[in-house]
Amino acid sequence: MDSALDSLDAAAFLQIWQHFDVDDNGYIEGKELDAFFQHMLETFGMKKDEITEDKIRRLRGRFTSAYDTAADRRLQIRELATVMLPEEENFLLLFRRETPLDNSVEFMRIWRSYDADSSGYISAIELKGFLQDLFLQHRKSITPEQLEQYTDTMMKMFDRDRDGRLDLNDVARILDLKENFLLKFKMDACSREDRKSDFEKIFAHYDVSQTGALEGPEVDGFVKDMMELVKPSISGTDLDKFRKALMGHCDINGDGKIQKNELALCLGLKLK
């Protein structure tokens, strides 16, 4: 049991926590703790008939100190994460929880803003600028020393090839980008009316500015999700190449945007 919990990372912990903190208020009531710990053991592969009251009691005892720090007898996510996760994973958990993204458009807006030299990568210096702005956006104070520490932590956690820079996929992991929106649709397996309805939902999702045309990061977000349907791991360079090809094919009037009717034509749809 201990060895399984020792391998717990921020993503797995957050998934378990959200199963119980359904109203997302950041804590679990004391009476729900046994169910929380039982679910945790099941998540790590333990069969229900193997989970005894004694095992739950011992697991609860392991984190009694975290529970006892809560004066209101509620267990907070910050308290439990501090006990259960390594320091870097603990930081990642709280960072991701406070900065969820559910739209690739916003993700690409961030990517374009901080990939300042359009290299297809974000350097440690560019990452530091992103983190600083993120803390300001959330009205949180941070010292220069803390900013350095958080930047170093992020680079250590996500710079997989240790070249001192982060690619598009690394940054998606940092920001905890939600599931690709396009995975909800099967455009080739439904009636013409269903396809038109799905197209309207898709276009509305990426047309964040609600102008009736995709431009800038809206095009980027759509391109990113389209590419990921056929290639799960894409680079910033891949994205730029596909974006150029899509604009060349779909931007019929040459205004640098993709109008709704232009995208429909590209996808072989008739809106009327």
C-alpha positions as CSV (number, residue, x, y, z in Angstrom):
1,M,0.0,0.0,0.0
2,D,2.8,2.4,0.9
3,S,4.7,1.8,-2.3
4,A,1.6,2.6,-4.4
5,L,1.0,5.8,-2.5
6,D,4.6,6.8,-2.8
7,S,4.2,6.9,-6.6
8,L,1.2,9.3,-6.3
9,D,1.6,12.3,-8.5
10,A,-0.2,15.6,-8.7
11,A,-2.5,14.6,-11.6
12,A,-3.7,11.3,-9.9
13,F,-4.1,13.1,-6.6
14,L,-6.2,15.8,-8.1
15,Q,-8.4,13.3,-9.9
16,I,-9.1,11.5,-6.7
17,W,-9.7,14.7,-4.8
18,Q,-12.2,16.1,-7.3
19,H,-14.2,12.9,-7.1
20,F,-15.2,14.0,-3.5
21,D,-14.8,17.8,-3.6
22,V,-17.7,18.0,-6.0
23,D,-18.5,21.6,-5.2
24,D,-14.8,22.6,-5.7
25,N,-14.6,24.4,-2.4
26,G,-11.1,23.1,-1.6
27,Y,-11.9,20.8,1.3
28,I,-13.5,17.5,2.3
29,E,-15.7,17.1,5.3
30,G,-14.3,14.8,8.0
31,K,-17.2,12.3,7.6
32,E,-16.2,11.8,4.0
33,L,-12.6,10.9,4.7
34,D,-13.0,7.2,5.0
35,A,-14.7,7.1,1.6
36,F,-12.0,9.3,0.2
37,F,-9.2,7.0,1.4
38,Q,-11.1,3.9,0.2
39,H,-11.4,5.4,-3.3
40,M,-7.7,6.2,-3.2
41,L,-6.8,2.6,-2.5
42,E,-9.2,1.4,-5.2
43,T,-7.5,3.8,-7.7
44,F,-4.2,2.2,-7.0
45,G,-5.6,-1.3,-7.9
46,M,-6.6,-2.7,-4.5
47,K,-9.7,-4.9,-4.8
48,K,-12.8,-3.9,-2.7
49,D,-12.7,-7.1,-0.7
50,E,-9.1,-6.4,0.2
51,I,-9.9,-3.0,1.7
52,T,-10.6,-3.6,5.3
53,E,-11.5,-1.1,8.0
54,D,-8.1,-1.6,9.5
55,K,-6.3,-0.6,6.3
56,I,-8.5,2.5,6.0
57,R,-7.8,3.3,9.7
58,R,-4.0,3.0,9.2
59,L,-4.1,5.1,6.0
60,R,-6.2,7.8,7.9
61,G,-3.7,7.6,10.7
62,R,-0.8,8.3,8.3
63,F,-2.4,11.7,7.5
64,T,-3.8,12.6,11.0
65,S,-1.4,15.5,11.3
66,A,-2.8,17.1,8.2
67,Y,-6.4,16.6,9.4
68,D,-5.5,17.9,12.9
69,T,-4.2,21.2,11.4
70,A,-7.7,22.0,10.3
71,A,-9.4,23.9,13.2
72,D,-12.8,23.6,11.6
73,R,-12.4,19.8,11.2
74,R,-12.3,19.9,7.5
75,L,-9.4,18.5,5.4
76,Q,-8.1,21.0,2.9
77,I,-6.5,20.0,-0.3
78,R,-3.4,22.1,0.5
79,E,-3.0,20.4,3.8
80,L,-3.3,16.9,2.4
81,A,-1.2,17.6,-0.6
82,T,1.6,18.9,1.7
83,V,1.7,15.5,3.5
84,M,1.1,13.2,0.5
85,L,3.1,14.7,-2.4
86,P,6.7,15.6,-3.0
87,E,7.4,19.3,-2.8
88,E,7.4,19.8,-6.6
89,E,4.3,17.8,-7.2
90,N,2.6,19.7,-4.4
91,F,3.4,22.9,-6.1
92,L,2.1,21.6,-9.5
93,L,-1.1,20.4,-8.0
94,L,-2.0,23.8,-6.5
95,F,-0.8,25.6,-9.6
96,R,-2.9,23.6,-11.9
97,R,-6.0,23.7,-9.7
98,E,-5.9,27.5,-9.7
99,T,-5.2,27.8,-13.5
100,P,-7.5,25.4,-15.4
101,L,-7.9,25.9,-19.1
102,D,-10.8,24.3,-21.0
103,N,-10.3,26.0,-24.4
104,S,-7.3,25.7,-26.8
105,V,-7.9,29.3,-27.9
106,E,-6.8,30.6,-24.6
107,F,-3.9,28.2,-24.4
108,M,-2.7,29.3,-27.8
109,R,-3.1,33.0,-26.8
110,I,-0.7,32.3,-23.9
111,W,1.7,30.3,-26.1
112,R,1.9,33.0,-28.7
113,S,2.4,35.7,-26.0
114,Y,5.4,34.0,-24.4
115,D,7.0,32.3,-27.4
116,A,8.3,35.7,-28.0
117,D,10.8,34.8,-30.7
118,S,8.4,32.4,-32.5
119,S,11.0,29.6,-32.1
120,G,8.4,27.0,-31.3
121,Y,9.8,26.7,-27.8
122,I,9.6,28.7,-24.5
123,S,12.9,29.4,-22.8
124,A,13.4,29.6,-19.0
125,I,13.3,33.4,-19.4
126,E,10.1,33.4,-21.3
127,L,8.6,30.9,-18.8
128,K,9.5,33.3,-16.0
129,G,7.6,36.1,-17.7
130,F,4.6,33.9,-18.0
131,L,4.6,32.8,-14.4
132,Q,5.1,36.4,-13.2
133,D,2.1,37.6,-15.3
134,L,0.0,34.6,-14.1
135,F,0.6,35.5,-10.4
136,L,-0.3,39.1,-11.2
137,Q,-3.5,38.0,-12.9
138,H,-4.5,36.1,-9.8
139,R,-3.5,39.0,-7.6
140,K,-0.9,37.0,-5.8
141,S,2.3,38.5,-4.5
142,I,5.5,36.8,-5.3
143,T,9.1,37.7,-4.5
144,P,11.9,37.5,-7.1
145,E,13.4,34.6,-5.2
146,Q,10.1,32.7,-5.3
147,L,9.7,33.4,-9.0
148,E,13.2,32.0,-9.7
149,Q,12.3,28.9,-7.6
150,Y,9.0,28.3,-9.4
151,T,10.6,28.8,-12.8
152,D,13.4,26.3,-11.9
153,T,10.8,23.8,-10.6
154,M,8.7,24.0,-13.8
155,M,11.8,23.5,-16.0
156,K,12.9,20.5,-13.9
157,M,9.5,18.9,-14.0
158,F,8.7,19.5,-17.7
159,D,11.9,20.0,-19.6
160,R,12.1,16.3,-20.6
161,D,15.1,16.4,-22.8
162,R,16.9,18.9,-20.6
163,D,17.7,21.4,-23.3
164,G,16.6,24.4,-21.3
165,R,13.3,25.0,-23.1
166,L,9.7,23.8,-23.2
167,D,7.8,22.8,-26.3
168,L,4.1,23.1,-27.0
169,N,3.2,19.7,-25.4
170,D,5.2,20.6,-22.2
171,V,3.3,23.8,-21.8
172,A,0.0,22.0,-22.3
173,R,0.9,19.7,-19.4
174,I,1.8,22.7,-17.2
175,L,-1.5,24.4,-17.9
176,D,-3.5,21.2,-17.6
177,L,-5.3,21.8,-20.8
178,K,-8.6,19.9,-20.9
179,E,-9.5,17.2,-23.4
180,N,-9.5,18.1,-27.1
181,F,-12.9,19.6,-27.9
182,L,-13.1,18.0,-31.3
183,L,-13.0,14.5,-29.8
184,K,-16.7,15.0,-28.9
185,F,-17.7,14.9,-32.5
186,K,-17.8,12.3,-35.3
187,M,-18.5,14.4,-38.3
188,D,-18.3,11.5,-40.7
189,A,-20.7,9.2,-38.8
190,C,-23.9,11.2,-38.6
191,S,-26.7,12.7,-40.8
192,R,-26.3,16.0,-42.7
193,E,-28.4,17.8,-40.2
194,D,-26.3,16.4,-37.3
195,R,-23.2,17.5,-39.1
196,K,-24.5,21.0,-39.5
197,S,-25.4,21.1,-35.8
198,D,-22.0,19.8,-34.8
199,F,-20.3,22.4,-37.0
200,E,-22.2,25.2,-35.3
201,K,-21.1,24.0,-31.9
202,I,-17.5,23.6,-33.1
203,F,-17.4,27.1,-34.7
204,A,-18.9,28.7,-31.6
205,H,-16.3,27.0,-29.4
206,Y,-13.4,28.5,-31.2
207,D,-15.0,31.8,-32.1
208,V,-14.3,33.1,-28.6
209,S,-14.6,36.8,-29.8
210,Q,-18.0,36.0,-31.3
211,T,-17.3,37.9,-34.5
212,G,-18.3,35.2,-36.9
213,A,-14.7,34.6,-38.0
214,L,-11.7,32.8,-36.6
215,E,-8.5,34.9,-36.3
216,G,-5.2,34.9,-34.4
217,P,-5.3,32.4,-31.4
218,E,-8.8,31.2,-32.5
219,V,-7.3,29.8,-35.7
220,D,-4.3,28.5,-33.7
221,G,-6.6,26.7,-31.2
222,F,-8.6,25.1,-34.0
223,V,-5.5,24.0,-35.8
224,K,-3.9,22.6,-32.7
225,D,-7.0,20.4,-31.9
226,M,-7.4,19.4,-35.6
227,M,-3.7,18.2,-35.7
228,E,-4.0,16.3,-32.5
229,L,-6.7,14.2,-33.9
230,V,-4.1,12.5,-36.2
231,K,-0.9,13.3,-34.3
232,P,-1.1,13.3,-30.5
233,S,2.2,15.1,-30.0
234,I,2.8,18.2,-32.1
235,S,5.5,20.8,-32.0
236,G,5.1,24.6,-32.4
237,T,6.8,24.2,-35.9
238,D,4.3,21.6,-36.9
239,L,1.5,23.8,-35.9
240,D,2.8,26.8,-37.8
241,K,3.1,24.8,-41.0
242,F,-0.4,23.4,-40.8
243,R,-1.8,26.8,-39.9
244,K,-0.2,28.3,-43.0
245,A,-1.6,25.5,-45.1
246,L,-5.1,25.9,-43.6
247,M,-5.1,29.6,-44.1
248,G,-4.0,29.2,-47.7
249,H,-6.8,26.8,-48.4
250,C,-9.7,28.3,-46.3
251,D,-9.1,32.1,-46.3
252,I,-10.8,32.6,-49.6
253,N,-11.2,36.4,-49.4
254,G,-7.6,36.9,-48.1
255,D,-8.5,38.9,-45.1
256,G,-6.3,36.9,-42.7
257,K,-9.4,35.3,-41.0
258,I,-11.5,32.2,-41.5
259,Q,-15.1,33.2,-41.9
260,K,-17.8,30.7,-40.9
261,N,-18.8,30.0,-44.5
262,E,-15.2,29.6,-45.5
263,L,-14.6,26.9,-42.8
264,A,-17.8,25.2,-43.8
265,L,-16.6,25.0,-47.4
266,C,-13.2,23.6,-46.3
267,L,-15.0,20.9,-44.4
268,G,-17.4,20.1,-47.3
269,L,-20.5,21.5,-45.6
270,K,-23.4,23.6,-46.9
271,L,-24.9,25.8,-44.2
272,K,-28.0,26.7,-46.2
